[in-house]
């Protein structure tokens, strides 16, 4: 009996979804309720949230769709009422330029660093010995060959 009471409570907590006769309006409604974040819940869309504020937001979206408003007008209405937080994809403005441009800037900086490393390694390649260095190396090798056998065994 206790389990039946618990399952009945869950049935009452179900999220009410608006149904539209027009499939285009239904698709827009589903898209908007998935793209707007519930201000009370932690990172949950209003279409998935059972909080009262999310229910009010879903009702507002449905009413604005019935009034013939565009998706951007509906999003602007929600932003004016709840702030930029309700948008999962923040708009590009003075406050969000780093959020949108940061990854591209990091990639460009990384490519610049890789380019500098490759150029430095190319410059550090082994070069041929000049005449003075070659003569000195030959003298060292000759001195090593001419050294007594017992000195070679000790080293």
C-alpha positions, 0 to 999 in steps of 0.5 A: 500500500505504501508503494502505491501511495509513492507511485501516485505521488510521482504521477501527480508530479509529472511535467505538463506539456502543451500540445499544439494542433500545428506540428510546426508550432509543436516543434518550435515549442519543444525546441524552445523549452529545450533551449531555455534553462530553468532559473531555479534548477541546476542546469536543467531545461524548462522542458525537463524541470518540474519546478513551478517557475519552469511550469510558468515559463513553459506556459509563457512560451506556449502563450507567446507561440499562440500569439504569433511571436518569433523564437527570437522574440520569445527568447528576448522576452525570457531574457528580459524577465529572467536574465541571460542565464536562461539561455543555454547558448549565450549571445555574442556581446561584450560580456561573452566575447571571451567565451566564444573567442577563447577556444579559437584564440587558444588554438591560434596561440598553440599553433604559433608555439608549435611553429616556433618550436619547429623553426627552432629545431630546424635551426638546431640541426647538425651542421658540417664541421669547418676546416679548423674543427675538422683538423682539431678532431683529426689531431685528437683521433690521431693522439688517441690511436698513438697512445700506449696500449696500457693507457687504453686498457685503463680507460 
